[in-house]
Amino acid sequence: MAPLSITEAHLLGLFVQSLCFGVYLVTAGFTIPPLLCTGNRFRRSREVNWVMLLGASALCIFITFDMVLSFYHSLLAFVSATGPDAATGSYTDISSWINVTKASKNSLTGFYIHFFFQIYRCWVVYSRSWLSISLSLLLWLGCLACGVRFIFLAGTLHVPALVYTEVTFPYNVAFWGISVAVNIVTTGLLVWRLWTVDQEMEQYRTNQSVQHESLLRHVMRIILESGMIYTVSALATFITVITKSTSYYPMTALAISAVGVAFNLIIMRSARRDSMRNAISSSNGTIALQFRSPQQRKFSVTQTNAKSRIVTAEDIFYESEASLREPVETPERSTAPEC
């Protein structure tokens, strides 16, 4: 099969981006109710999760702007430009304001917004520990340096070239390679933390707390599936960069939309916490919780009516709201059980 020409690659990229943009708009519409509403009313200003709302709005602006810019670029190449090979000349003018703007916007969308919120979630889940996200931050800074260098070289080259020209090739490869690494490392840290917490909770579970276990693992699936969406698209783009294929253009269009879809899916699926919480509340079940301490020589068993909920999407951990009921008889123990 003959490789795609530069014009064919851009037209295919516009087609792929149009399809993915439609999917993104549908998912973006489903994020409006959980971000702005609670129950049957709008959230008050202090109830709005401004971090997630601003992130979703910024992603919507950047992805929409990229769609408009891609359409305008094709319009300029095939309609406005005149002369032989006018379309090819428009697409290979790597230092034109359209190509530089698209490269800058791709870095902003895929780097600053997506990775910021991903690392932020990891930071919150690890109790705001900077040490836990040190590797992700180091990769983040390396990705930033490569992206800035790539944009600078592309804007000052002023010769007909493609994005994988020898001058920009090392930095473009590094940018996409490190972006894949950041996503894998941060997603792995998030899932590992949730899995270890789930294992620690095993000793406190009874047969009546199965729902709580399914909720926690539900969060793990949300993170894994959303992380896989961007990882697969970014890895495919990374392969096209290494092979210097013109398929790079449709793959980057796919990757940019995948960032927004993955972000929206976390908000949409986390919004299920309300229905799950209502299901737990309606069951009115009781969970026996055992509080044990190595410093005490006795332990108490307390009867609680607990309802568990997944907190906002950027936190991705569990918060237990338990209303204390009548304590059960407290037996004495001669030795303290191990925690």
C-alpha positions as CSV (number, residue, x, y, z in Angstrom):
1,M,0.0,0.0,0.0
2,A,1.4,3.4,-1.0
3,P,2.0,5.8,1.8
4,L,-0.4,8.7,2.1
5,S,0.6,12.0,0.5
6,I,0.6,15.1,2.7
7,T,-2.7,16.3,1.3
8,E,-4.3,12.9,1.7
9,A,-3.1,12.7,5.3
10,H,-4.5,16.1,6.2
11,L,-7.9,15.4,4.6
12,L,-8.0,12.0,6.4
13,G,-7.1,13.8,9.6
14,L,-9.9,16.3,9.1
15,F,-12.4,13.4,8.6
16,V,-11.2,11.5,11.7
17,Q,-11.2,14.7,13.7
18,S,-14.7,15.5,12.7
19,L,-16.0,12.1,13.8
20,C,-14.1,12.2,17.1
21,F,-15.3,15.8,17.7
22,G,-18.9,14.6,17.4
23,V,-18.2,11.9,20.0
24,Y,-16.5,14.5,22.2
25,L,-19.4,16.9,22.1
26,V,-21.8,14.1,23.1
27,T,-19.6,13.2,26.2
28,A,-19.2,16.9,27.0
29,G,-23.0,17.4,27.1
30,F,-23.3,14.6,29.6
31,T,-20.8,16.3,31.9
32,I,-22.9,19.5,32.3
33,P,-25.5,18.0,34.8
34,P,-23.0,16.5,37.3
35,L,-20.8,19.6,37.2
36,L,-23.6,22.2,37.5
37,C,-26.5,20.4,39.2
38,T,-27.1,18.3,42.3
39,G,-30.4,16.5,42.7
40,N,-33.1,18.7,41.1
41,R,-31.4,22.1,41.5
42,F,-28.3,24.0,40.3
43,R,-25.3,23.9,42.6
44,R,-24.5,27.0,44.6
45,S,-21.2,28.7,44.0
46,R,-19.6,27.0,47.0
47,E,-20.8,23.6,45.8
48,V,-19.4,23.8,42.3
49,N,-16.1,22.0,41.7
50,W,-14.4,24.9,40.0
51,V,-11.2,23.0,39.3
52,M,-13.0,20.3,37.2
53,L,-15.4,22.9,35.7
54,L,-12.6,25.1,34.5
55,G,-10.6,22.1,33.2
56,A,-13.6,20.8,31.2
57,S,-14.3,24.3,29.8
58,A,-10.6,24.8,28.8
59,L,-10.6,21.4,27.0
60,C,-13.8,22.2,25.2
61,I,-12.3,25.6,24.0
62,F,-9.1,24.0,22.8
63,I,-10.6,21.0,21.1
64,T,-13.2,23.2,19.4
65,F,-10.6,25.7,18.3
66,D,-8.5,22.9,16.9
67,M,-11.5,21.6,14.8
68,V,-12.1,25.1,13.4
69,L,-8.4,25.6,12.7
70,S,-8.2,22.3,10.8
71,F,-11.2,23.2,8.7
72,Y,-9.8,26.6,8.0
73,H,-6.4,25.2,7.0
74,S,-8.0,22.8,4.5
75,L,-10.1,25.6,3.2
76,L,-7.0,27.8,2.8
77,A,-5.1,25.0,1.1
78,F,-7.6,23.9,-1.5
79,V,-9.7,27.0,-2.1
80,S,-7.8,30.2,-1.2
81,A,-4.3,29.2,-2.4
82,T,-3.6,29.3,-6.1
83,G,-0.9,27.8,-8.3
84,P,0.4,24.3,-8.8
85,D,0.8,22.2,-5.7
86,A,-0.7,25.1,-3.6
87,A,-2.2,22.6,-1.1
88,T,1.1,20.8,-0.6
89,G,2.9,24.1,-0.2
90,S,0.3,25.2,2.5
91,Y,0.7,22.0,4.5
92,T,4.5,21.9,4.3
93,D,5.0,25.5,5.4
94,I,5.9,24.3,8.9
95,S,6.6,27.8,10.1
96,S,3.2,29.3,9.0
97,W,1.1,30.7,11.8
98,I,-1.5,27.9,11.4
99,N,1.0,25.0,11.7
100,V,2.7,26.7,14.7
101,T,-0.6,27.4,16.4
102,K,-1.8,23.8,15.9
103,A,1.5,22.5,17.3
104,S,1.2,24.8,20.3
105,K,-2.4,24.0,20.9
106,N,-1.7,20.2,20.7
107,S,0.9,20.6,23.4
108,L,-1.3,22.7,25.5
109,T,-4.3,20.3,25.2
110,G,-2.4,17.1,25.6
111,F,0.1,18.3,28.1
112,Y,-0.9,21.2,30.4
113,I,-4.6,20.2,30.9
114,H,-4.7,16.4,30.6
115,F,-1.5,15.7,32.6
116,F,-2.2,18.4,35.1
117,F,-5.5,16.9,36.2
118,Q,-4.1,13.4,36.0
119,I,-1.2,14.3,38.3
120,Y,-3.5,16.3,40.5
121,R,-5.8,13.3,41.1
122,C,-2.7,11.2,42.0
123,W,-1.5,13.9,44.4
124,V,-4.9,14.0,46.1
125,V,-5.3,10.2,46.4
126,Y,-1.8,10.0,48.0
127,S,-2.9,12.4,50.7
128,R,-1.3,15.4,48.9
129,S,2.2,13.8,49.1
130,W,4.7,15.4,46.7
131,L,7.0,12.5,46.9
132,S,4.4,10.1,45.5
133,I,4.1,12.2,42.3
134,S,7.8,13.1,42.0
135,L,8.4,10.8,39.0
136,S,5.3,12.0,37.2
137,L,6.4,15.6,37.8
138,L,9.9,14.9,36.5
139,L,8.5,13.3,33.3
140,W,6.0,16.2,33.1
141,L,8.8,18.8,33.1
142,G,10.8,16.8,30.5
143,C,7.7,16.6,28.2
144,L,7.3,20.4,28.6
145,A,10.9,21.1,27.7
146,C,10.6,18.9,24.5
147,G,7.3,20.5,23.5
148,V,8.6,24.1,23.9
149,R,11.7,23.2,21.9
150,F,9.8,21.6,19.2
151,I,7.5,24.6,18.8
152,F,10.4,27.0,18.8
153,L,12.2,25.1,16.0
154,A,9.1,24.7,14.0
155,G,8.4,28.4,14.2
156,T,11.9,29.5,13.1
157,L,12.6,26.9,10.5
158,H,11.1,28.8,7.5
159,V,11.6,26.0,5.0
160,P,9.1,23.6,3.4
161,A,9.2,20.6,5.7
162,L,7.0,18.1,7.6
163,V,6.8,17.7,11.3
164,Y,9.3,14.8,11.3
165,T,12.1,16.8,9.6
166,E,15.5,16.1,11.0
167,V,15.6,19.3,13.0
168,T,12.4,18.7,14.9
169,F,12.4,14.9,14.9
170,P,14.2,14.2,18.2
171,Y,12.1,16.6,20.2
172,N,8.8,15.4,18.6
173,V,9.7,11.7,19.4
174,A,10.7,12.6,22.9
175,F,7.5,14.6,23.5
176,W,5.1,11.8,22.5
177,G,7.3,9.1,24.1
178,I,7.4,10.9,27.5
179,S,3.7,11.7,27.3
180,V,2.9,8.0,27.0
181,A,5.3,7.3,30.0
182,V,3.6,10.0,32.1
183,N,0.2,8.6,31.4
184,I,1.2,5.0,32.2
185,V,3.1,5.9,35.4
186,T,0.4,8.2,36.8
187,T,-2.4,5.8,36.0
188,G,-0.5,3.0,37.5
189,L,0.1,4.9,40.7
190,L,-3.6,5.8,41.0
191,V,-4.7,2.2,40.5
192,W,-2.0,0.8,42.9
193,R,-3.1,3.2,45.6
194,L,-6.8,2.2,45.3
195,W,-5.9,-1.5,45.1
196,T,-3.9,-1.3,48.3
197,V,-6.6,0.6,50.1
198,D,-9.1,-2.0,48.9
199,Q,-6.9,-4.8,50.3
200,E,-6.5,-3.0,53.7
201,M,-10.3,-2.7,53.9
202,E,-10.8,-6.5,53.5
203,Q,-10.3,-7.1,57.3
204,Y,-13.2,-4.7,58.1
205,R,-15.7,-6.0,55.6
206,T,-18.6,-8.3,56.3
207,N,-21.0,-10.0,54.0
208,Q,-23.2,-6.9,54.1
209,S,-20.5,-4.5,52.8
210,V,-20.2,-6.0,49.3
211,Q,-21.6,-2.9,47.8
212,H,-18.8,-0.8,49.2
213,E,-16.2,-3.1,47.7
214,S,-17.9,-2.9,44.2
215,L,-17.9,0.9,44.4
216,L,-14.1,1.1,45.1
217,R,-13.3,-1.3,42.3
218,H,-15.7,0.7,40.1
219,V,-13.4,3.7,40.6
220,M,-10.4,1.6,39.6
221,R,-12.1,0.7,36.4
222,I,-12.9,4.3,35.6
223,I,-9.3,5.3,35.9
224,L,-7.9,2.3,34.0
225,E,-10.3,2.6,31.1
226,S,-10.0,6.4,30.7
227,G,-6.2,6.1,31.0
228,M,-6.2,3.4,28.3
229,I,-8.0,5.6,25.8
230,Y,-5.3,8.3,25.8
231,T,-2.4,5.8,26.2
232,V,-3.5,3.8,23.1
233,S,-4.0,6.9,20.9
234,A,-0.7,8.6,22.1
235,L,1.2,5.3,21.6
236,A,-0.1,5.0,18.0
237,T,1.0,8.6,17.4
238,F,4.4,7.9,18.9
239,I,4.8,4.9,16.4
240,T,3.9,7.1,13.4
241,V,6.5,9.7,14.6
242,I,9.2,7.0,14.9
243,T,8.4,5.6,11.5
244,K,8.2,9.1,9.9
245,S,4.8,8.2,8.5
246,T,2.3,10.8,7.2
247,S,-0.3,8.9,9.2
248,Y,1.0,11.2,12.0
249,Y,-1.5,13.8,11.0
250,P,-4.8,11.8,11.4
251,M,-3.4,10.1,14.5
252,T,-2.7,13.5,16.2
253,A,-6.3,14.5,15.4
254,L,-7.5,11.3,17.1
255,A,-5.2,11.8,20.1
256,I,-6.4,15.3,20.8
257,S,-10.1,14.3,20.8
258,A,-9.2,11.2,23.0
259,V,-7.9,13.5,25.7
260,G,-11.3,15.2,26.0
261,V,-13.3,12.0,25.8
262,A,-11.2,10.4,28.5
263,F,-11.5,13.4,30.7
264,N,-15.3,13.5,30.3
265,L,-15.8,9.8,30.9
266,I,-14.2,10.2,34.4
267,I,-16.8,12.9,35.2
268,M,-19.7,11.0,33.7
269,R,-19.0,7.7,35.3
270,S,-18.1,9.2,38.7
271,A,-21.5,10.9,38.6
272,R,-23.0,7.5,39.2
273,R,-22.1,7.9,42.9
274,D,-25.4,9.5,43.6
275,S,-27.5,6.5,42.4
276,M,-25.2,4.1,44.1
277,R,-25.4,6.1,47.3
278,N,-29.1,6.1,47.1
279,A,-29.1,2.4,46.6
280,I,-27.1,1.8,49.7
281,S,-29.2,4.2,51.7
282,S,-32.4,2.6,50.7
283,S,-31.2,-0.8,51.7
284,N,-30.7,0.5,55.2
285,G,-28.2,-2.1,56.0
286,T,-25.8,-2.1,58.9
287,I,-22.1,-2.7,58.7
288,A,-20.0,-3.9,61.7
289,L,-16.8,-2.0,61.9
290,Q,-13.9,-3.2,64.1
291,F,-11.6,-0.5,65.4
292,R,-8.4,-2.0,66.6
293,S,-5.3,-0.4,68.0
294,P,-2.0,-2.0,69.2
295,Q,-1.8,0.4,72.1
296,Q,-5.1,-0.8,73.7
297,R,-5.8,-4.1,75.4
298,K,-9.4,-4.2,74.3
299,F,-11.4,-3.4,71.3
300,S,-14.9,-2.3,70.6
301,V,-17.5,-3.3,68.1
302,T,-19.8,-0.5,67.0
303,Q,-23.0,-0.8,65.1
304,T,-23.2,1.8,62.4
305,N,-25.5,2.8,59.6
306,A,-22.9,3.7,57.0
307,K,-23.4,5.1,53.5
308,S,-20.4,5.3,51.3
309,R,-20.0,7.6,48.3
310,I,-17.4,8.4,45.7
311,V,-16.4,12.0,46.1
312,T,-15.8,14.4,43.3
313,A,-14.1,13.2,40.2
314,E,-10.8,14.9,40.9
315,D,-10.4,13.2,44.3
316,I,-11.2,9.6,43.3
317,F,-11.2,8.1,46.7
318,Y,-13.8,7.1,49.3
319,E,-15.3,9.1,52.0
320,S,-17.5,7.3,54.6
321,E,-20.4,9.2,56.2
322,A,-21.3,7.1,59.2
323,S,-23.9,8.0,61.8
324,L,-23.1,6.3,65.1
325,R,-25.7,4.2,66.6
326,E,-26.0,2.2,69.8
327,P,-22.7,0.5,70.7
328,V,-22.7,-3.2,71.1
329,E,-21.2,-4.9,74.2
330,T,-17.5,-4.3,74.4
331,P,-15.7,-7.6,75.3
332,E,-12.4,-7.5,77.1
333,R,-9.3,-9.1,75.5
334,S,-6.2,-10.1,77.3
335,T,-4.0,-9.3,74.4
336,A,-4.4,-6.7,71.7
337,P,-5.0,-8.0,68.2
338,E,-2.6,-7.0,65.5
339,C,-3.7,-4.2,63.1
